[in-house]
Amino acid sequence: MSNFVHQYQRELDRCRQQFESLDLRKEKGYLFKFTTFSASVQNILPEIPIEKHEDLFQKLLLQQVYTSFDQQFLTANDLIQTKGPIRKLVNSRQPNIYCTFHLGSYRLLTTYLYRNGIDVALLVSRGTYQEQGKDIWATIKGLQKKHNLTNSFQILDAEQTSSTLQVIRELRAGTSLVIFLDGVTSTTGVNRQEDKEIQVRFGAQQVWARKGVGFLSYLTKTPIVPVIGYRERNLNNVLSFLDPIVPEADCDRETYCRLSLQHLYDTFWEYLTRYPDQWEGWNYIHKFLDQHELEQQADSNKSQRQHPRKRVAFNQERYSICDLEDAPILFDRRLYVTYEISTDLRDFLLQVGTIEAPEEVLGTEMYLDLLSKQIIA
């Protein structure tokens, strides 16, 4: 095993060296992706100073390189360290609903369970199914060949109308389910169906979460097993299996859905604050936020501000400027809204702190509009 460990470490080191040879700032879309990432960290985990965001973002990009490598390197499954009652879960041969997040080398959970003889159904978004389905199947077939596995595996489209009935049949037949709670962005947030979603506390915000996990657990009496994956400083992958959540007889379905989801997000939060540079969800968590609540928070912040100083400045806490190929973009870090602006306005905003009479330069109407939107303050 030690030879495999050394080989694995060497391959990760090679990945890191290739990654560090890139000039990330010249990569297409880098600035806009970083700005979105930074806005989410600022809104959800404001304790992290903005000046540390880019270092976190680049560490996340490297983590994504490692994650892709782990999917191709089949021996990575044999090197995983586990915590919690995993042996009891595997040996019981009873189905469970394994709930996890896109933290660390998150793809290893599915293959680890399958590698240990569990019948697995992976529930994913349609986009993931289309983009990653072939790669996932290639890994599964590689494991089948390498370890002579005969247990079943399937990928289910969470956005199919029949998916709920199909999942119920699989759970009752003894198949375990793997769900990424932060994964199906196309049917939540702005596009949510409020009869199927509830809000849960997540850091400094509330996020919309699908209550289907609790519904499936309650209906089929299948335990929910929280699993958090993360990578330690020595690059070892860890899967932490936590105590199962089981429906109690005196708890109604709606209450169970709400309490179980909040418990899952609270558990994840404990790990996220320790490994913020390993969560892919920073790039799309804004899709789970409530736009109306974001606007209310922005208005509240606006009303608390004092009158502008004599010498105004560009409000970098609220806005970022991204120079894209077609035109400069003004990005609202609170509302995740973009505005195309002229190069003249971009230059003005970047220099406004040095201009003696900005209202005269811009004109009163434009000046007051920038003030009202908190673009300058």
C-alpha positions in Angstrom: 0.0 0.0 0.0 2.9 2.4 0.8 3.9 2.2 -2.9 0.5 3.3 -3.9 0.5 6.1 -1.4 3.9 7.4 -2.8 2.6 7.1 -6.3 -0.6 9.0 -5.4 1.4 11.8 -3.7 3.7 12.1 -6.7 0.8 12.4 -9.1 -0.9 15.1 -7.0 2.4 16.9 -6.9 2.6 16.7 -10.7 -1.0 18.1 -10.9 0.0 21.0 -8.5 3.1 21.9 -10.6 1.1 22.0 -13.8 -1.5 24.1 -12.1 1.1 26.5 -10.7 2.6 27.0 -14.1 -0.6 28.7 -15.3 -1.1 32.4 -15.2 -4.7 32.2 -13.8 -5.5 35.8 -14.3 -5.1 35.4 -18.1 -7.5 32.4 -18.2 -10.8 33.1 -19.9 -13.5 34.0 -17.4 -11.2 34.0 -14.4 -12.0 37.4 -13.1 -15.8 37.1 -13.3 -15.7 33.6 -11.7 -13.5 34.9 -8.9 -15.8 37.9 -8.4 -18.8 35.6 -8.0 -16.9 33.4 -5.6 -15.8 36.4 -3.6 -19.3 37.8 -3.3 -20.6 34.5 -2.0 -17.9 34.2 0.6 -18.5 37.9 1.7 -22.3 37.3 1.9 -22.3 33.9 3.7 -19.0 33.8 5.6 -18.2 37.6 6.2 -15.6 36.7 8.9 -13.1 36.0 6.1 -11.4 39.3 5.0 -11.9 40.2 1.3 -8.1 40.4 0.8 -7.9 36.6 1.5 -10.6 35.7 -1.1 -8.3 35.3 -4.1 -6.0 33.0 -2.3 -9.0 30.8 -1.3 -10.3 30.9 -4.8 -7.0 29.7 -6.3 -6.8 26.9 -3.7 -10.3 25.8 -4.7 -9.3 25.7 -8.3 -6.4 23.4 -7.4 -8.7 21.3 -5.3 -10.9 20.8 -8.4 -7.9 19.6 -10.3 -7.2 17.0 -7.5 -10.9 16.0 -7.5 -10.8 15.3 -11.3 -7.6 13.3 -10.8 -9.1 11.2 -8.0 -12.0 10.1 -10.2 -9.5 8.7 -12.8 -7.0 7.2 -10.3 -8.9 4.1 -9.1 -6.5 3.3 -6.3 -7.6 6.6 -4.7 -10.6 4.7 -3.4 -8.3 2.3 -1.4 -6.4 5.2 0.2 -9.5 7.0 1.7 -9.5 7.4 5.4 -12.9 7.0 7.0 -14.4 8.2 10.3 -17.6 7.2 12.0 -19.8 4.0 11.8 -19.0 3.1 8.2 -18.2 -0.6 8.9 -21.6 -1.0 10.7 -23.3 0.7 7.8 -21.6 -1.5 5.2 -22.1 -4.7 7.1 -25.8 -4.1 7.8 -26.7 -4.2 4.1 -29.7 -2.1 4.8 -30.3 0.9 2.5 -29.5 4.4 3.6 -29.8 7.9 2.1 -26.2 9.2 2.1 -26.3 13.0 2.0 -23.2 15.0 1.2 -22.0 18.3 -0.3 -19.4 19.3 -2.9 -16.6 19.6 -0.4 -13.2 18.1 -0.8 -12.9 15.2 -3.3 -16.6 14.8 -3.2 -16.9 12.2 -6.0 -15.1 9.6 -3.9 -18.2 9.0 -1.7 -20.1 7.3 -4.5 -17.3 5.1 -5.6 -16.2 4.3 -2.1 -19.7 2.9 -1.3 -19.8 1.0 -4.5 -16.3 -0.3 -4.0 -17.5 -1.7 -0.6 -20.3 -3.8 -2.2 -23.2 -1.5 -1.7 -25.9 -1.2 -4.3 -25.9 2.5 -5.2 -28.2 4.9 -7.0 -26.7 8.4 -7.5 -29.2 11.2 -7.8 -27.9 14.1 -9.9 -29.1 17.2 -11.8 -29.7 16.8 -15.5 -26.7 19.0 -16.3 -24.4 16.8 -14.2 -25.9 13.7 -15.8 -25.2 15.0 -19.3 -21.7 16.5 -18.6 -20.3 13.9 -16.2 -22.3 10.7 -16.8 -19.8 9.1 -19.1 -16.9 9.8 -16.8 -18.8 8.4 -13.8 -19.7 5.2 -15.6 -16.1 4.8 -16.8 -14.9 4.9 -13.2 -17.6 2.4 -12.1 -16.7 0.0 -14.9 -13.0 0.4 -14.0 -13.8 -0.6 -10.4 -16.0 -3.5 -11.5 -13.1 -4.9 -13.6 -10.4 -4.3 -11.0 -12.3 -5.7 -8.0 -14.8 -8.1 -9.7 -17.7 -6.2 -8.3 -21.3 -7.4 -9.1 -23.4 -5.0 -7.0 -25.6 -2.6 -8.9 -25.1 1.0 -9.8 -27.3 3.6 -11.5 -27.5 7.3 -12.1 -30.9 8.9 -11.7 -32.0 12.3 -13.1 -33.4 14.4 -10.2 -35.3 16.6 -12.7 -37.4 13.8 -14.2 -40.9 13.9 -13.0 -40.8 10.2 -12.3 -37.6 10.3 -10.3 -39.3 10.4 -6.9 -41.3 7.2 -7.6 -38.2 5.5 -9.0 -36.1 6.4 -5.9 -38.8 5.1 -3.6 -38.8 1.8 -5.5 -35.0 1.6 -5.3 -34.9 2.3 -1.5 -37.6 -0.3 -0.9 -35.6 -2.8 -3.0 -32.5 -2.3 -0.8 -30.6 0.2 -2.9 -28.8 3.0 -1.1 -29.1 6.6 -2.4 -26.4 9.2 -2.7 -27.6 12.9 -2.8 -25.6 16.1 -3.1 -27.7 18.6 -1.2 -26.0 21.6 -2.8 -26.2 20.1 -6.3 -29.5 20.7 -8.1 -29.4 24.4 -8.8 -31.9 24.4 -11.7 -34.9 23.7 -9.6 -34.3 25.8 -6.6 -33.7 29.5 -5.6 -35.3 31.7 -8.4 -36.9 28.6 -10.0 -38.1 27.0 -6.8 -41.4 25.3 -6.2 -42.3 26.4 -2.7 -44.3 23.3 -1.9 -41.1 21.3 -2.4 -38.6 23.6 -0.7 -38.0 25.2 2.6 -35.4 27.8 3.9 -32.7 26.7 6.2 -30.1 28.8 8.1 -26.7 28.8 6.4 -24.0 31.1 7.8 -25.1 34.8 7.5 -27.9 33.9 5.0 -31.0 31.7 4.5 -30.9 29.3 1.6 -33.6 27.4 -0.2 -33.2 23.6 0.1 -35.3 20.8 -1.4 -37.1 18.8 1.3 -37.2 15.7 -0.9 -34.5 14.1 1.2 -36.6 14.2 4.4 -39.7 13.2 2.4 -38.1 10.1 1.0 -36.6 9.2 4.4 -39.9 9.7 6.2 -42.0 7.8 3.7 -39.7 4.8 3.4 -38.3 4.8 6.9 -34.8 4.9 5.5 -32.1 6.6 7.7 -30.3 9.7 6.4 -26.6 9.4 6.8 -24.7 12.7 6.7 -21.2 12.3 5.0 -18.7 15.0 4.7 -15.6 14.6 2.6 -12.5 16.8 2.9 -8.8 16.7 2.2 -6.3 17.1 5.0 -3.1 19.2 4.8 -1.1 16.1 3.9 -3.6 15.7 0.9 -5.2 12.5 2.4 -8.9 12.2 1.6 -11.2 11.7 4.5 -14.9 10.6 4.5 -16.6 11.4 7.8 -19.7 9.3 8.3 -21.9 10.8 11.0 -24.7 9.4 13.0 -27.8 8.5 11.0 -31.0 10.7 11.2 -34.1 8.5 11.7 -37.7 9.5 11.6 -39.4 9.3 15.0 -42.9 8.1 15.4 -44.2 11.3 17.1 -42.7 13.6 14.4 -44.9 14.7 11.5 -43.5 14.7 8.0 -43.2 18.5 7.6 -41.4 18.9 10.9 -39.1 16.0 10.1 -38.2 17.5 6.7 -37.4 20.9 8.2 -35.4 19.5 11.2 -33.4 17.0 9.2 -32.4 19.5 6.6 -31.4 22.1 9.1 -29.3 19.4 10.9 -27.6 18.5 7.6 -26.7 22.1 6.9 -25.5 22.8 10.4 -23.3 19.7 10.3 -21.9 20.8 6.9 -21.3 24.3 8.3 -18.9 23.0 10.9 -16.7 21.5 8.2 -17.1 24.4 5.8 -15.7 26.9 8.2 -12.6 24.6 8.6 -12.1 24.0 4.9 -13.6 27.0 3.1 -11.1 26.6 0.2 -12.5 23.1 -0.6 -16.1 23.9 -1.3 -17.1 24.1 -5.0 -20.5 25.4 -4.0 -19.2 29.0 -3.5 -19.4 29.2 -7.3 -23.2 28.7 -7.4 -24.6 29.1 -3.9 -26.2 32.4 -4.9 -28.7 30.3 -6.9 -30.1 29.0 -3.6 -30.5 32.5 -2.1 -33.7 34.4 -2.0 -33.5 37.5 -4.2 -36.1 39.4 -2.3 -34.3 38.9 1.0 -31.0 40.0 -0.6 -32.7 43.2 -1.8 -34.1 43.9 1.7 -30.7 43.4 3.2 -29.2 45.8 0.7 -31.9 48.4 1.4 -31.3 48.0 5.1 -27.6 48.5 4.7 -28.3 51.6 2.6 -30.6 53.2 5.2 -27.9 52.7 7.9 -25.2 54.5 5.9 -24.5 58.1 6.7 -24.7 60.9 4.2 -21.8 60.7 1.6 -18.6 62.3 2.5 -17.3 65.4 0.7 -14.9 63.2 -1.2 -16.8 60.1 -2.5 -15.1 56.9 -3.6 -16.1 53.8 -5.6 -17.9 51.4 -3.2 -15.6 48.3 -3.6 -17.3 46.5 -0.7 -20.6 46.4 -2.7 -19.4 46.4 -6.3 -16.6 45.0 -8.5 -15.5 46.0 -12.0 -14.7 43.2 -14.4 -13.1 43.9 -17.8 -14.6 41.4 -20.1 -13.9 41.0 -23.8 -16.9 43.0 -25.1 -17.3 45.7 -22.4 -16.6 46.5 -18.8 -19.1 44.9 -16.3 -20.2 46.4 -13.0 -21.0 43.5 -10.7 -23.3 44.0 -7.7 -21.8 41.8 -5.0 -24.9 41.9 -2.8 -27.5 41.1 -5.5 -25.4 39.1 -8.0 -26.6 41.5 -10.8 -24.3 42.7 -13.6 -24.5 46.0 -15.5 -22.6 46.7 -18.7 -20.9 50.1 -18.4 -18.8 52.3 -20.8 -15.1 52.5 -20.5 -15.4 56.2 -19.6 -17.6 55.3 -16.6 -15.3 52.5 -15.6 -12.3 54.9 -15.6 -14.4 57.5 -13.7 -15.3 55.0 -11.0 -11.7 53.9 -10.6 -10.5 57.5 -10.2 -13.5 59.1 -8.5 -11.7 59.3 -5.1 -9.1 61.7 -6.7 -11.7 64.0 -8.5 -12.4 67.3 -6.8 -15.9 67.8 -8.2 -17.3 64.5 -9.5 -20.9 65.8 -9.7 -19.8 68.4 -12.2 -17.9 65.9 -14.2 -20.8 63.4 -14.4 -23.8 65.7 -14.3 -26.2 65.8 -11.3 -28.6 63.1 -12.6 -25.9 60.4 -13.2 -24.1 61.4 -10.0 -27.3 61.0 -7.9 -28.1 57.7 -9.6 -24.7 56.3 -8.6 -25.2 57.5 -5.1 -28.7 55.9 -4.8 -27.4 52.5 -6.0 -24.4 52.8 -3.6 -22.0 52.5 -6.5 -20.2 55.5 -5.0 -20.4 56.4 -1.3 
